[in-house]
Amino acid sequence: MVHEHRVLTAPQITSCAFPSPRSGRQRMRELYQWSVLDRFQPTVDTGSAPQHYVLGPAGASVLAADAGIDPKTLGYRRDRATSIAHSQRLAHAVGVGEFFTALIARAHTHESEHVSAWWSEVRCARHFGDLVRPDAYGRWRHDGREFEFFLEYDLGTETTGRVAAKLSGYARLAASTGIVTPLLLWAPTARREANLRTQLATAWRGLDHPEHLPIVTAAADLLDPDPEAHPSPAEAIWAPLAQGDDQRRALHNLAAAWPQRPRTRPSPQPEHRSSTEIVAPNPMPPAPTMSSTGR
């Protein structure tokens, strides 16, 4: 997972794969000591940031061996892996990770829900980069029905016009593949979301076939603030751009918001990938239980 997504924080990893912060800290400390993972702790203005984990040299060797390729072919370099610590993209990468790990944590508490795909920005660029570079591609399963989407994760650092300008690339991708894939835009605040919706609506109406690009928006500050409720993007906080009302929908209800139901985009099979590409990891590790981590 850290190889696919470059960096994940200790709380994100714990929420995905461990029953408690204590068991997570113990296992991650061991993996760090064995050089399976590397870690760093960014400096923040107040308080302290959590440990951030990236792939270590021993972890790269394990991944390469599992894929049956030479470690050099994997393209891993320790300095490159840890360079995210000083990158302007760090907050963005951590934010995308928070979006998906919140969905994973929720799915652990709801048997009918499942994150069946989570592709990184890098993997998306390899598959769609000649037309568009989404921040992630995902699939959310609810009661046996899947909803696939592209994600644009907005930190409020780009102009609203620049965000809206990305729509033409998504429209060209839909035209070239014949697959309608909704675009989810996640904003930091409801105020930012409202400003984005104005720009997006203008750009969307200017497309040749806007019906081929369903767009839906939400904001992080609309989440339920109660941690016991497992706040996540699965909540009823999503507003389709083309609807005449302001009704907010849950993630699994978005497919019904458009007359043309999106078709599922098949993941590339192992025999179709390049010799240097590792299969995307299963984003849903086994549900954390005390018995599975009893060491």
GUSE-448103 format. One record per residue: x, y, z of N, C-alpha, C, CB in turn; residue in three letters. Coordinates in steps of 0.02 Angstrom, whole numbers, padded with zeros to 5 digits, always signed. Glycine has a CB too. Example, Ala and Ser with C-alpha at 12.3 -4.5 7.8 and 13.67 -1.06 7.14 Angstrom:
2
+00660-00284+00390+00615-00225+00390+00660-00165+00390+00565-00224+00452ALA +00642-00112+00354+00684-00053+00357+00645+00002+00394+00704-00030+00286SER 
***
This chain:
295
+00041-00060+00000+00000+00000+00000+00043+00063+00000-00047+00000+00061MET +00097+00064+00039+00138+00124+00041+00177+00132-00025+00187+00122+00101VAL +00193+00076-00058+00225+00082-00123+00176+00110-00174+00251+00012-00147HIS +00114+00088-00173+00064+00112-00221+00049+00186-00210-00001+00071-00214GLU +00043+00207-00147+00018+00275-00132+00072+00322-00105-00038+00271-00082HIS +00135+00298-00105+00194+00337-00085+00200+00348-00011+00193+00403-00119ARG +00145+00367+00023+00150+00382+00094+00082+00371+00127+00174+00455+00106VAL +00083+00341+00186+00024+00334+00228+00044+00349+00300-00008+00263+00221LEU +00000+00381+00337+00015+00397+00406+00000+00337+00451-00024+00459+00429THR +00029+00339+00511+00016+00285+00559-00058+00277+00574+00054+00298+00623ALA -00097+00331+00586-00169+00322+00598-00205+00293+00538-00201+00388+00616PRO -00184+00311+00477-00216+00283+00417-00204+00208+00412-00191+00318+00354GLN -00142+00187+00423-00126+00116+00420-00163+00078+00475-00050+00105+00426ILE -00164+00107+00535-00198+00074+00591-00272+00066+00576-00189+00114+00655THR -00304+00117+00549-00376+00113+00536-00392+00060+00484-00402+00180+00513SER -00344+00045+00440-00355-00005+00389-00343-00076+00414-00310+00008+00329CYS -00291-00085+00455-00266-00153+00464-00255-00176+00536-00203-00160+00428ALA -00267-00133+00585-00252-00153+00654-00311-00138+00700-00190-00117+00679PHE -00320-00179+00752-00377-00169+00797-00369-00112+00846-00389-00232+00835PRO -00308-00087+00855-00297-00034+00903-00233+00004+00884-00292-00061+00975SER -00228+00067+00905-00166+00105+00892-00105+00070+00922-00172+00175+00920PRO -00113+00039+00980-00056+00006+01012-00028-00051+00970-00077-00020+01082ARG -00073-00095+00946-00049-00150+00904-00020-00125+00839-00106-00200+00890SER -00049-00072+00811-00022-00043+00750+00047-00014+00761-00069+00010+00724GLY +00056+00023+00815+00121+00053+00829+00174-00001+00838+00118+00097+00892ARG +00157-00055+00872+00206-00108+00883+00229-00140+00817+00177-00162+00930GLN +00181-00157+00775+00199-00189+00712+00236-00141+00665+00136-00216+00678ARG +00214-00079+00661+00247-00031+00617+00318-00016+00642+00206+00034+00612MET +00327-00016+00708+00395-00006+00735+00440-00063+00714+00393+00001+00812ARG +00414-00124+00716+00454-00182+00695+00471-00178+00621+00417-00247+00710GLU +00421-00160+00580+00433-00156+00508+00485-00101+00493+00368-00141+00471LEU +00483-00047+00532+00533+00005+00523+00603-00020+00543+00514+00068+00564TYR +00606-00056+00599+00671-00082+00622+00701-00132+00572+00663-00115+00690GLN +00658-00168+00537+00681-00217+00487+00691-00185+00418+00631-00274+00482TRP +00683-00119+00412+00690-00082+00349+00639-00102+00296+00760-00092+00321SER +00584-00133+00319+00529-00146+00273+00494-00079+00257+00478-00197+00303VAL +00489-00037+00306+00461+00030+00299+00512+00081+00322+00395+00038+00338LEU +00509+00140+00293+00544+00199+00319+00492+00246+00347+00587+00234+00263ASP +00513+00294+00388+00465+00339+00417+00495+00408+00428+00437+00311+00482ARG +00451+00457+00435+00473+00525+00452+00414+00559+00486+00496+00565+00388PHE +00429+00613+00521+00378+00651+00558+00383+00724+00538+00386+00642+00635GLN +00336+00749+00498+00340+00819+00476+00335+00867+00534+00286+00833+00425PRO +00364+00925+00525+00358+00979+00574+00293+01017+00563+00418+01027+00571THR +00256+01029+00616+00194+01067+00612+00196+01125+00660+00132+01021+00626VAL +00153+01174+00648+00154+01235+00689+00134+01222+00761+00107+01287+00659ASP +00083+01180+00771+00061+01165+00839+00055+01089+00848-00008+01199+00853THR +00070+01066+00908+00065+00995+00922+00119+00955+00885-00004+00969+00903GLY +00104+00893+00869+00151+00850+00833+00114+00810+00780+00189+00803+00881SER +00146+00801+00724+00116+00763+00669+00126+00689+00682+00147+00784+00601ALA +00083+00646+00654+00093+00574+00662+00153+00551+00620+00030+00535+00642PRO +00177+00492+00634+00228+00463+00592+00200+00449+00523+00256+00398+00624GLN +00240+00465+00472+00222+00452+00403+00267+00396+00377+00229+00517+00359HIS +00236+00346+00345+00274+00287+00323+00278+00283+00247+00241+00224+00351TYR +00339+00265+00224+00351+00252+00153+00386+00185+00147+00394+00310+00121VAL +00394+00162+00087+00425+00097+00076+00500+00099+00093+00416+00075+00003LEU +00524+00047+00128+00594+00040+00143+00628-00009+00096+00603+00017+00215GLY +00695-00014+00098+00731-00057+00050+00713-00130+00057+00806-00048+00060PRO +00704-00155+00119+00685-00225+00127+00614-00237+00099+00688-00246+00201ALA +00570-00189+00109+00503-00194+00081+00503-00196+00006+00460-00137+00105GLY +00548-00156-00025+00553-00156-00098+00577-00225-00123+00602-00101-00122ALA +00624-00255-00087+00648-00321-00106+00592-00373-00102+00707-00342-00061SER +00551-00368-00049+00495-00415-00042+00446-00407-00100+00459-00404+00026VAL +00428-00345-00116+00381-00333-00170+00408-00359-00237+00365-00259-00176LEU +00472-00346-00249+00502-00368-00312+00503-00444-00316+00574-00341-00319ALA +00521-00477-00261+00522-00550-00261+00453-00579-00271+00552-00576-00195ALA +00403-00548-00240+00334-00572-00247+00309-00565-00318+00288-00534-00199ASP +00332-00512-00353+00312-00500-00422+00356-00537-00472+00313-00426-00438ALA +00410-00568-00447+00455-00605-00491+00497-00561-00536+00416-00651-00533GLY +00516-00501-00510+00557-00456-00549+00618-00437-00509+00517-00393-00570ILE +00668-00410-00543+00729-00387-00510+00712-00323-00470+00786-00374-00562ASP +00740-00316-00409+00727-00255-00370+00742-00191-00408+00767-00256-00306PRO +00794-00192-00450+00810-00132-00489+00754-00115-00538+00876-00141-00526LYS +00721-00167-00564+00667-00156-00612+00607-00122-00579+00646-00222-00642THR +00600-00133-00513+00546-00101-00477+00552-00026-00477+00544-00127-00405LEU +00613-00001-00487+00624+00071-00489+00628+00103-00421+00569+00103-00527GLY +00639+00062-00369+00642+00090-00301+00710+00121-00287+00626+00036-00249TYR +00709+00180-00257+00768+00211-00229+00749+00243-00163+00798+00265-00279ARG +00788+00229-00113+00770+00252-00046+00765+00328-00043+00821+00228+00005ARG +00810+00363-00075+00807+00436-00072+00746+00463-00107+00870+00467-00103ASP +00725+00428-00160+00665+00449-00196+00602+00436-00154+00660+00413-00264ARG +00601+00379-00119+00543+00362-00077+00535+00411-00020+00550+00291-00050ALA +00590+00431+00011+00586+00476+00069+00581+00550+00048+00646+00466+00113THR +00590+00565-00016+00588+00635-00038+00518+00665-00030+00609+00640-00110SER +00466+00623-00024+00399+00649-00014+00395+00690+00050+00348+00592-00013ILE +00441+00677+00097+00440+00713+00161+00451+00788+00150+00494+00686+00207ALA +00486+00807+00097+00502+00877+00084+00465+00903+00022+00577+00886+00075HIS +00416+00866-00002+00380+00884-00063+00320+00928-00047+00359+00822-00100SER +00305+00973-00092+00244+01013-00087+00182+00970-00096+00245+01070-00137GLN +00190+00909-00121+00133+00864-00133+00116+00822-00072+00149+00819-00191ARG +00154+00830-00017+00143+00787+00041+00071+00794+00068+00193+00804+00096LEU +00049+00855+00080-00018+00865+00108-00072+00836+00062-00032+00939+00120ALA -00062+00843-00003-00110+00817-00051-00111+00740-00049-00093+00841-00122HIS -00052+00709-00048-00049+00636-00045-00081+00609+00019+00024+00613-00051ALA -00067+00642+00075-00096+00621+00139-00172+00631+00138-00064+00660+00198VAL -00195+00684+00107-00266+00697+00103-00304+00645+00063-00279+00765+00073GLY -00276+00626+00006-00307+00572-00034-00307+00507+00005-00268+00563-00102VAL -00252+00494+00041-00250+00435+00083-00303+00436+00137-00182+00428+00115GLY -00315+00495+00166-00366+00501+00218-00436+00488+00189-00364+00572+00249GLU -00448+00511+00129-00513+00499+00095-00527+00424+00091-00513+00531+00025PHE -00479+00386+00065-00491+00315+00054-00487+00273+00118-00442+00289+00002PHE -00440+00290+00161-00435+00250+00223-00496+00261+00268-00371+00267+00261THR -00528+00320+00264-00590+00330+00300-00645+00285+00273-00612+00404+00296ALA -00647+00276+00207-00695+00229+00177-00680+00157+00199-00693+00234+00100LEU -00615+00139+00200-00596+00072+00220-00615+00059+00293-00520+00061+00211ILE -00601+00108+00337-00618+00101+00407-00693+00093+00417-00592+00161+00448ALA -00732+00130+00378-00805+00123+00382-00826+00054+00359-00840+00177+00340ARG -00797+00030+00305-00816-00035+00278-00802-00091+00328-00779-00049+00213ALA -00751-00082+00371-00737-00132+00422-00795-00139+00472-00672-00115+00458HIS -00835-00086+00478-00890-00087+00527-00957-00098+00493-00891-00023+00566THR -00959-00104+00426-01021-00115+00389-01010-00173+00341-01044-00051+00351HIS -01039-00230+00356-01027-00290+00316-01049-00282+00243-01063-00349+00346GLU -01097-00239+00230-01123-00231+00162-01080-00185+00119-01193-00205+00164SER -01026-00156+00148-00987-00107+00111-00915-00131+00102-00987-00039+00148GLU -00884-00107+00047-00817-00131+00030-00784-00082-00018-00820-00203+00000HIS -00720-00068-00007-00681-00031-00056-00648-00083-00101-00627+00017-00022VAL -00671-00090-00162-00646-00143-00206-00590-00120-00252-00703-00170-00247SER -00577-00055-00256-00520-00031-00296-00499+00037-00270-00539-00026-00371ALA -00433+00048-00269-00404+00113-00253-00337+00118-00290-00393+00123-00175TRP -00340+00155-00345-00280+00165-00386-00248+00232-00368-00296+00162-00461TRP -00183+00233-00366-00146+00294-00350-00145+00342-00409-00075+00278-00327SER -00123+00402-00396-00114+00452-00449-00064+00428-00501-00091+00519-00419GLU -00011+00395-00478+00040+00370-00524+00012+00316-00569+00100+00343-00485VAL -00026+00269-00541-00056+00215-00582-00107+00245-00631-00090+00162-00536ARG -00146+00293-00608-00194+00325-00653-00158+00359-00711-00236+00376-00614CYS -00101+00391-00696-00064+00425-00749-00039+00375-00801-00005+00463-00720ALA -00019+00316-00779+00004+00265-00827-00052+00242-00873+00033+00205-00790ARG -00113+00239-00848-00168+00213-00887-00208+00267-00925-00215+00175-00842HIS -00212+00328-00897-00254+00379-00927-00216+00444-00940-00313+00393-00883PHE -00151+00445-00927-00113+00507-00926-00109+00545-00991-00046+00493-00903GLY -00122+00512-01047-00121+00548-01110-00181+00594-01117-00118+00499-01169ASP -00232+00583-01075-00292+00625-01078-00305+00662-01013-00352+00583-01095LEU -00296+00628-00956-00312+00658-00892-00272+00624-00837-00389+00653-00877VAL -00261+00659-00782-00223+00631-00726-00263+00640-00661-00153+00665-00720ARG -00310+00596-00648-00347+00601-00586-00304+00588-00525-00405+00552-00586PRO -00326+00613-00468-00289+00601-00406-00296+00529-00383-00312+00649-00351ASP -00350+00496-00403-00361+00426-00385-00420+00400-00425-00374+00418-00308ALA -00423+00334-00429-00481+00299-00457-00503+00249-00405-00463+00263-00525TYR -00568+00245-00393-00593+00200-00341-00658+00166-00359-00601+00236-00277GLY -00672+00113-00322-00737+00080-00327-00763+00068-00256-00731+00012-00366ARG -00826+00086-00245-00859+00078-00181-00917+00030-00190-00884+00147-00152TRP -00917-00025-00152-00970-00075-00157-01017-00070-00097-00939-00147-00162ARG -01081-00070-00111-01132-00066-00059-01188-00115-00077-01160+00007-00052HIS -01201-00163-00032-01253-00213-00044-01244-00248-00112-01322-00181-00040ASP -01181-00262-00129-01167-00299-00190-01165-00258-00254-01216-00352-00198GLY -01179-00194-00250-01178-00150-00309-01118-00103-00304-01245-00110-00316ARG -01081-00097-00360-01021-00057-00360-01033+00011-00394-00964-00094-00395GLU -00999+00061-00366-01000+00128-00395-00927+00148-00406-01038+00179-00349PHE -00908+00159-00469-00839+00178-00484-00834+00253-00495-00812+00140-00546GLU -00775+00281-00483-00768+00353-00488-00694+00373-00496-00798+00388-00427PHE -00684+00431-00524-00620+00466-00521-00626+00518-00465-00602+00499-00590PHE -00569+00532-00433-00568+00581-00379-00521+00638-00395-00547+00548-00312LEU -00547+00699-00387-00505+00759-00387-00507+00786-00316-00531+00813-00439GLU -00450+00785-00282-00446+00806-00212-00420+00877-00210-00400+00758-00171TYR -00462+00923-00189-00446+00994-00190-00426+01019-00121-00506+01035-00217ASP -00368+01050-00117-00344+01080-00055-00357+01155-00051-00270+01067-00046LEU -00386+01182-00104-00397+01254-00106-00337+01294-00127-00420+01277-00039GLY -00285+01260-00153-00224+01294-00173-00224+01313-00247-00164+01250-00158THR -00268+01283-00287-00274+01300-00358-00332+01348-00367-00283+01236-00401GLU -00330+01387-00420-00387+01430-00436-00445+01387-00457-00369+01482-00491THR -00505+01410-00444-00564+01372-00464-00567+01362-00540-00628+01406-00440THR -00542+01412-00576-00541+01406-00649-00494+01350-00673-00519+01472-00680GLY -00438+01342-00639-00392+01289-00658-00422+01220-00644-00325+01297-00621ARG -00458+01214-00589-00491+01151-00574-00543+01136-00628-00524+01152-00504VAL -00583+01185-00646-00635+01175-00697-00606+01158-00765-00678+01238-00702ALA -00546+01183-00779-00515+01170-00844-00498+01096-00854-00452+01211-00852ALA -00496+01057-00800-00480+00986-00805-00537+00946-00836-00463+00958-00737LYS -00596+00974-00839-00654+00936-00862-00647+00913-00935-00717+00977-00855LEU -00615+00953-00976-00610+00935-01047-00572+00870-01056-00575+00991-01086SER -00521+00858-01014-00483+00796-01018-00526+00736-00999-00422+00799-00973GLY -00566+00743-00947-00611+00688-00927-00663+00675-00981-00646+00705-00861TYR -00687+00728-01014-00735+00720-01068-00704+00682-01127-00761+00788-01092ALA -00641+00698-01143-00608+00663-01198-00598+00589-01180-00541+00696-01214ARG -00582+00575-01117-00574+00505-01096-00639+00467-01104-00549+00501-01023LEU -00695+00497-01083-00760+00464-01090-00777+00452-01163-00815+00507-01057ALA -00760+00501-01207-00774+00493-01278-00732+00439-01310-00763+00559-01314ALA -00669+00433-01288-00624+00384-01319-00637+00313-01295-00553+00402-01305SER -00662+00305-01234-00673+00238-01206-00746+00216-01210-00651+00237-01134THR -00792+00263-01217-00862+00247-01216-00887+00228-01147-00876+00191-01263GLY -00849+00245-01095-00867+00227-01026-00881+00291-00987-00810+00186-00993ILE -00939+00294-00957-00959+00351-00917-00936+00339-00845-01036+00364-00920VAL -00888+00379-00823-00861+00372-00755-00871+00437-00717-00785+00352-00757THR -00910+00437-00664-00921+00498-00626-00856+00527-00598-00970+00485-00569PRO -00854+00593-00595-00798+00629-00566-00819+00658-00499-00773+00685-00614LEU -00785+00637-00446-00799+00663-00379-00748+00717-00363-00796+00606-00326LEU -00772+00774-00342-00728+00829-00322-00738+00842-00248-00741+00893-00364LEU -00683+00835-00210-00685+00841-00137-00651+00907-00118-00649+00781-00103TRP -00689+00952-00087-00664+01018-00068-00653+01020+00008-00713+01073-00089ALA -00610+01065+00031-00597+01069+00104-00654+01099+00143-00534+01108+00117PRO -00691+01146+00113-00746+01180+00149-00806+01187+00103-00723+01249+00175THR -00865+01196+00132-00925+01205+00093-00922+01271+00054-00987+01205+00139ALA -00889+01320+00080-00883+01384+00044-00841+01374-00019-00851+01438+00089ARG -00785+01339-00012-00744+01324-00071-00783+01282-00121-00679+01288-00050ARG -00822+01234-00096-00862+01192-00141-00911+01234-00181-00900+01139-00100GLU -00944+01282-00149-00992+01325-00183-00959+01365-00239-01026+01372-00134ALA -00900+01391-00226-00864+01429-00277-00844+01383-00335-00802+01462-00248ASN -00821+01323-00319-00802+01276-00371-00862+01256-00414-00770+01213-00340LEU -00919+01246-00382-00978+01225-00420-00998+01277-00473-01036+01212-00373ARG -00989+01340-00457-01005+01392-00506-00960+01387-00567-00997+01461-00474THR -00895+01379-00556-00848+01372-00612-00858+01306-00649-00776+01377-00586GLN -00869+01253-00611-00878+01187-00642-00940+01186-00686-00883+01133-00589LEU -00994+01216-00663-01056+01216-00701-01047+01250-00769-01112+01250-00662ALA -01011+01306-00769-00999+01341-00833-00958+01298-00880-00963+01407-00820THR -00904+01268-00855-00861+01226-00896-00898+01163-00919-00797+01208-00859ALA -00938+01135-00875-00975+01073-00891-01025+01084-00947-01010+01045-00828TRP -01061+01140-00943-01111+01155-00995-01078+01168-01062-01153+01216-00975ARG -01015+01187-01062-00980+01201-01125-00952+01139-01159-00925+01248-01112GLY -00957+01080-01127-00933+01018-01158-00979+00996-01214-00926+00963-01105LEU -00953+00959-01262-00993+00935-01318-01048+00887-01293-00949+00900-01370ASP -01029+00844-01246-01078+00796-01219-01072+00795-01143-01066+00724-01248HIS -01099+00846-01110-01092+00848-01037-01124+00789-01001-01122+00912-01011PRO -01174+00758-01033-01206+00700-01001-01159+00641-00995-01268+00680-01041GLU -01104+00641-01031-01055+00587-01026-01005+00597-00968-01017+00580-01091HIS -01011+00653-00933-00966+00666-00878-01005+00687-00816-00914+00721-00897LEU -01033+00640-00779-01068+00657-00716-01018+00686-00666-01103+00595-00687PRO -01035+00742-00636-00992+00775-00587-01030+00782-00522-00967+00844-00613ILE -00996+00769-00467-01028+00774-00401-00976+00803-00353-01054+00705-00376VAL -00999+00844-00307-00953+00879-00261-00974+00868-00188-00951+00954-00277THR -00925+00875-00145-00937+00872-00073-00881+00911-00038-00939+00798-00047ALA -00890+00922+00026-00840+00960+00065-00826+00924+00130-00864+01032+00079ALA -00764+00927+00152-00742+00891+00212-00778+00915+00274-00667+00899+00221ALA -00795+00980+00278-00827+01005+00339-00901+00988+00343-00818+01080+00343ASP -00927+00949+00294-00995+00924+00298-01000+00857+00334-01025+00919+00229LEU -00942+00826+00348-00942+00761+00381-00969+00766+00452-00871+00732+00381LEU -00997+00710+00474-01020+00706+00544-00960+00714+00590-01057+00637+00557ASP -00961+00763+00636-00902+00774+00678-00893+00722+00733-00907+00841+00710PRO -00943+00679+00744-00940+00629+00797-00895+00571+00775-01010+00603+00815ASP -00836+00560+00807-00792+00506+00785-00823+00438+00793-00727+00509+00825PRO -00872+00430+00838-00905+00366+00847-00947+00347+00787-00948+00368+00910GLU -00963+00396+00745-01004+00384+00685-00961+00362+00626-01043+00446+00667ALA -00895+00355+00637-00849+00337+00583-00858+00383+00523-00859+00263+00562HIS -00846+00448+00531-00856+00495+00475-00814+00475+00415-00838+00566+00497PRO -00846+00476+00356-00811+00456+00295-00847+00486+00235-00807+00379+00289SER -00815+00486+00177-00848+00511+00117-00908+00469+00095-00799+00513+00060PRO -00923+00414+00129-00983+00374+00112-01047+00408+00134-00978+00305+00143ALA -01043+00461+00175-01103+00493+00203-01143+00530+00149-01083+00541+00258GLU -01202+00550+00167-01247+00585+00121-01227+00659+00117-01321+00578+00143ALA -01170+00671+00085-01143+00739+00080-01129+00759+00008-01080+00746+00122ILE -01148+00716-00041-01128+00726-00111-01186+00760-00150-01109+00659-00144TRP -01168+00812-00187-01218+00849-00226-01200+00844-00301-01221+00923-00204ALA -01241+00810-00342-01229+00808-00414-01233+00878-00444-01280+00761-00448PRO -01190+00892-00490-01186+00959-00519-01246+00975-00562-01122+00967-00559LEU -01272+00926-00598-01324+00939-00648-01395+00935-00621-01316+00892-00705ALA -01403+00921-00557-01469+00914-00529-01500+00982-00516-01468+00872-00465GLN -01567+00985-00521-01602+01048-00509-01612+01064-00436-01668+01046-00544GLY -01599+01016-00392-01606+01029-00321-01539+01023-00286-01657+00981-00289ASP -01538+01037-00222-01477+01035-00183-01474+00973-00138-01471+01098-00140ASP -01511+00921-00157-01513+00861-00116-01445+00828-00113-01565+00812-00144GLN -01423+00812-00052-01360+00778-00041-01373+00702-00039-01325+00802+00025ARG -01328+00665-00071-01337+00592-00075-01277+00556-00046-01347+00571-00148ARG -01290+00496-00022-01236+00453+00001-01197+00427-00060-01263+00393+00043ALA -01136+00406-00048-01093+00384-00103-01125+00328-00144-01026+00361-00076LEU -01156+00280-00110-01184+00223-00146-01247+00241-00184-01198+00167-00098HIS -01277+00299-00171-01337+00319-00207-01323+00363-00267-01383+00355-00160ASN -01260+00378-00281-01245+00425-00335-01260+00397-00404-01173+00445-00332LEU -01252+00331-00412-01264+00302-00478-01335+00314-00502-01249+00227-00478ALA -01382+00319-00456-01452+00330-00474-01467+00402-00491-01497+00307-00417ALA -01418+00446-00484-01429+00517-00497-01427+00534-00571-01378+00558-00461ALA -01404+00486-00613-01400+00499-00685-01437+00446-00723-01325+00502-00707TRP -01474+00465-00775-01511+00415-00815-01466+00362-00845-01550+00450-00870PRO -01407+00381-00866-01361+00333-00897-01315+00305-00843-01319+00366-00954GLN -01327+00243-00824-01288+00213-00770-01217+00199-00794-01322+00148-00745ARG -01166+00220-00756-01097+00207-00776-01081+00132-00781-01049+00239-00727PRO -01045+00113-00832-01021+00045-00837-00958+00037-00797-01010+00025-00911ARG -00945-00025-00774-00885-00038-00734-00824-00043-00779-00894-00103-00694THR -00772-00009-00760-00709-00012-00798-00668-00070-00770-00670+00056-00793ARG -00652-00120-00811-00614-00178-00785-00542-00159-00768-00614-00234-00836PRO -00517-00185-00713-00448-00174-00695-00403-00214-00742-00435-00194-00622SER -00344-00189-00760-00299-00227-00804-00278-00292-00770-00238-00186-00822PRO -00280-00346-00807-00260-00410-00780-00184-00417-00780-00292-00467-00821GLN -00157-00460-00737-00084-00466-00731-00050-00478-00798-00067-00521-00684PRO -00080-00518-00841-00047-00534-00904-00046-00475-00952-00081-00593-00937GLU -00086-00422-00937-00089-00365-00980-00045-00307-00956-00160-00341-00986HIS -00018-00312-00897+00022-00257-00871+00094-00263-00896+00021-00256-00793ARG +00131-00209-00890+00201-00210-00911+00241-00252-00862+00230-00139-00917SER +00301-00270-00883+00344-00313-00842+00367-00278-00779+00404-00336-00882SER +00361-00212-00775+00384-00175-00717+00326-00152-00672+00424-00115-00739THR +00265-00168-00690+00207-00144-00653+00181-00198-00605+00151-00121-00700GLU +00176-00181-00542+00149-00225-00492+00073-00216-00490+00180-00212-00422ILE +00037-00271-00480-00035-00267-00476-00056-00221-00419-00066-00337-00467VAL -00107-00181-00430-00132-00137-00377-00152-00178-00316-00192-00094-00402ALA -00132-00157-00257-00147-00197-00197-00221-00196-00181-00108-00170-00137PRO -00244-00248-00148-00312-00250-00123-00319-00196-00070-00330-00321-00095ASN -00362-00146-00080-00366-00092-00031-00399-00111+00035-00403-00035-00060PRO -00429-00170+00037-00462-00192+00098-00424-00250+00130-00535-00213+00084MET -00377-00235+00175-00345-00289+00212-00398-00327+00253-00289-00262+00258PRO -00381-00387+00277-00428-00422+00321-00450-00377+00378-00397-00487+00348PRO -00512-00383+00398-00538-00342+00452-00496-00351+00514-00611-00359+00467ALA -00475-00296+00548-00432-00302+00607-00467-00337+00664-00408-00233+00629PRO -00436-00389+00690-00462-00424+00749-00404-00439+00795-00499-00490+00729THR -00418-00448+00858-00365-00462+00906-00333-00529+00891-00393-00461+00977MET -00371-00578+00865-00343-00644+00853-00294-00644+00796-00398-00693+00839SER -00304-00598+00747-00260-00598+00689-00195-00561+00703-00294-00567+00629SER -00191-00525+00758-00130-00489+00776-00111-00504+00848-00139-00412+00766THR -00119-00565+00867-00111-00582+00937-00040-00586+00961-00144-00644+00951GLY +00009-00573+00918+00078-00580+00936+00099-00529+00988+00121-00575+00875ARG 
***
